[in-house]
Amino acid sequence: MDHELRLKRVYEPYELADGYRILVDRLWPRGIKKEAAHLDEWAKEITPSTEIRRLYHQGEMPFEGFSQAYLEELESNEAAEDFVHNCSEQLKVQNVTLVYAAKNEQENHALVCREWLKRKIEGGKNATR
């Protein structure tokens, strides 16, 4: 990657260094106006399914189980390839910031998505064509 793949809560102030900002939440964050979010993209299609998101938030699934289930969803998601390609292209020219609304900054879907995305982009660079 030429630039950084970052994470940021949508409630934190926008900075020029954020680069290309992608909201990775299925639902629009409460209390945020679209203009204030400074988003370039809203990637609803790569977010965790409602089912696993609810199980995790209701405490019926530990974060490790949620992470694994979400990774499995990403691997079978038809929109994931385009998402990876777009992020990879953006990273050639600017930082990419995955924006999310979750309060928990240590255990959330955006962290899982970022690590998965890093592996995909790095794996693509090493792939023989």
C-alpha positions as CSV (number, residue, x, y, z in Angstrom):
1,M,0.0,0.0,0.0
2,D,1.3,3.4,-0.9
3,H,-0.9,5.2,1.6
4,E,-2.5,4.3,5.0
5,L,-5.7,2.3,5.5
6,R,-7.2,4.0,8.6
7,L,-10.1,3.7,10.9
8,K,-12.1,6.6,12.4
9,R,-15.4,7.0,14.3
10,V,-17.8,9.1,12.3
11,Y,-18.2,11.4,15.3
12,E,-14.5,12.4,15.2
13,P,-13.7,15.6,13.2
14,Y,-13.0,15.3,9.5
15,E,-9.3,15.9,8.5
16,L,-7.8,16.3,5.1
17,A,-5.4,13.5,5.9
18,D,-8.4,11.1,6.1
19,G,-8.2,10.9,2.3
20,Y,-11.0,8.8,0.8
21,R,-13.7,8.2,3.5
22,I,-15.9,5.2,3.4
23,L,-18.8,4.6,5.8
24,V,-18.8,0.9,6.6
25,D,-22.0,0.8,8.6
26,R,-25.3,-0.6,7.3
27,L,-27.3,2.1,9.1
28,W,-26.8,5.8,8.9
29,P,-25.1,7.0,12.2
30,R,-27.4,8.9,14.6
31,G,-27.1,12.6,14.8
32,I,-24.8,13.0,11.8
33,K,-25.7,15.1,8.8
34,K,-24.5,13.9,5.4
35,E,-22.5,17.0,4.8
36,A,-20.7,16.8,8.1
37,A,-19.7,13.2,7.5
38,H,-17.5,14.1,4.5
39,L,-18.0,10.7,2.9
40,D,-16.8,9.6,-0.5
41,E,-18.7,6.3,-0.4
42,W,-21.2,4.4,1.8
43,A,-20.3,0.7,1.5
44,K,-23.5,-0.8,3.0
45,E,-23.1,-4.0,0.9
46,I,-19.9,-5.1,2.7
47,T,-21.2,-4.7,6.3
48,P,-22.1,-7.6,8.6
49,S,-25.5,-9.1,8.2
50,T,-28.3,-8.0,10.5
51,E,-28.3,-11.5,12.0
52,I,-24.7,-11.6,13.2
53,R,-24.7,-8.0,14.2
54,R,-27.8,-8.5,16.4
55,L,-26.4,-11.6,18.0
56,Y,-23.2,-9.8,18.8
57,H,-24.8,-6.6,20.2
58,Q,-27.3,-8.7,22.3
59,G,-24.4,-10.5,23.9
60,E,-25.3,-13.9,22.4
61,M,-22.1,-14.1,20.3
62,P,-18.6,-13.3,21.6
63,F,-16.5,-10.9,19.5
64,E,-14.3,-13.8,18.3
65,G,-17.4,-15.6,16.9
66,F,-18.7,-12.4,15.4
67,S,-15.4,-11.7,13.7
68,Q,-15.2,-15.2,12.3
69,A,-18.8,-15.1,11.0
70,Y,-18.2,-11.6,9.5
71,L,-15.0,-12.8,7.7
72,E,-17.0,-15.7,6.3
73,E,-19.6,-13.3,5.0
74,L,-16.9,-11.1,3.5
75,E,-15.4,-14.0,1.7
76,S,-18.7,-15.0,0.1
77,N,-19.9,-11.4,-0.6
78,E,-20.3,-10.6,-4.3
79,A,-19.6,-6.9,-3.6
80,A,-16.3,-7.6,-1.8
81,E,-14.1,-7.9,-4.9
82,D,-15.2,-4.5,-6.2
83,F,-14.7,-3.0,-2.7
84,V,-11.2,-4.4,-2.4
85,H,-10.3,-3.1,-5.9
86,N,-11.7,0.4,-5.2
87,C,-9.8,0.6,-1.9
88,S,-6.6,-0.6,-3.5
89,E,-6.9,2.0,-6.3
90,Q,-7.6,4.8,-3.8
91,L,-4.6,3.8,-1.7
92,K,-2.3,4.4,-4.6
93,V,-3.1,8.1,-4.5
94,Q,-4.4,8.9,-1.0
95,N,-5.2,7.5,2.5
96,V,-8.4,5.5,2.8
97,T,-10.3,5.9,6.1
98,L,-13.0,3.3,7.0
99,V,-15.6,5.3,9.0
100,Y,-17.9,3.7,11.6
101,A,-20.2,4.7,14.4
102,A,-19.6,1.9,17.0
103,K,-18.8,3.2,20.5
104,N,-16.4,0.3,21.2
105,E,-13.2,1.1,19.4
106,Q,-11.4,-2.1,20.4
107,E,-14.0,-4.6,19.2
108,N,-16.1,-3.7,16.2
109,H,-16.8,-4.7,12.6
110,A,-14.6,-1.9,11.1
111,L,-11.5,-3.4,12.7
112,V,-12.3,-6.8,11.2
113,C,-13.0,-5.3,7.8
114,R,-9.7,-3.3,7.9
115,E,-7.6,-6.4,8.7
116,W,-9.4,-8.4,6.0
117,L,-9.0,-5.6,3.5
118,K,-5.3,-5.3,4.3
119,R,-4.8,-9.1,3.7
120,K,-6.7,-8.9,0.4
121,I,-4.8,-5.9,-0.9
122,E,-1.4,-7.3,0.2
123,G,-2.3,-10.7,-1.2
124,G,-3.3,-9.1,-4.5
125,K,0.1,-7.4,-4.8
126,N,1.9,-10.7,-4.3
127,A,-0.4,-12.7,-6.7
128,T,1.1,-13.8,-10.0
129,R,-0.7,-12.5,-13.0
